[in-house]
Structure formats: C-alpha cells, structure tokens
Amino acid sequence: MQPDPPQGFHSKFSFQPSDLAARTRAIHWFAHCGQPLDLDLTMPIERVSDWATAIACCKDPVWEDVELEAQNQLTVWLHLHDRLRYRKWNDFVDAQKRFVVNPLIERTIIPYQETEGLDITLVHLNFIVLRSPTAF
C-alpha cells in the first residue's frame, strides 16, 4: 500500500517526456502580467495586482517555507515512486540547469527585470526556484 501524497499537492496531470528546453523557449514569458488568470489548480493561491506586491511576497519568509515544502513533497514523491531516477536526480537537475534554467534566466528573466526596472528579487527568486535541486 502506497502512502497518501503529501498534503496540499495532488496533480491532475500525467507527465510524458518531452523537449523541455524547446517548450520553455516557446513560452511568451511575462506576456500576460496583470491580466486575470483562469487556472484550475489543486492548491490555494493568492493573486497580487502589481509587481511591488509580488516582490514583497517573495521576500516574505513564508515564501521560503512554501519552497521548502514543495521541495520536500517532490523528494518524497520521487523516493516513493521512482527510486532509480531519484538516485540519479542530481545529474538530471544539472542537465536541466545547463539547457533550460540558465538560458531562461540569462535570456529572458534578467532582461525583463532590467527593462521593467524591477527589484533584483525577481531574478534571485527565479534563480533559487529554478536552480533548486528539486525544482524539476
């Protein structure tokens, strides 16, 4: 009998291998900022209306707790459901950083942050979230 998934996280999706780098490059990042978002999520979210509020939320220690909990949930899931891949997780993450995360931060997030005059927290937040060993 498998234990229940971590509280607060239940995916409605089944994931299939794909070209993550190409899919990430095709996204129109930040194109819909400030517009209403209609998503059917499995966890509660709090929307903010401007960048100043978003940055303030990202600086709040509560956000660190959210990140840590998400990392813990992923670690538990991998341990329970795919031990072979879990053992090779660091190699997988290193490859994703090199081909997906670093280019995204360098080519998209930093230029957007600079153009919009946003707090460097935007870059740091994405650096931490996207480069986290359990972010993928």
DAURUR-V40237 format. One record per run of one state. SS is the DSSP state (hx for helix, st for strand, lp for the rest). FROM is the first residue (numbers start at 1). LEN is the number of residues. Records with the same first field share a line. If there is no record, write none. Layout:
# DAURUR-V40237
SS->FROM-LEN / FROM-LEN
This chain:
# DAURUR-V40237
lp->1-19 / 27-24 / 60-1 / 82-1 / 88-1 / 117-4 / 132-5
hx->20-7 / 51-9 / 61-21 / 83-5 / 89-28 / 121-11
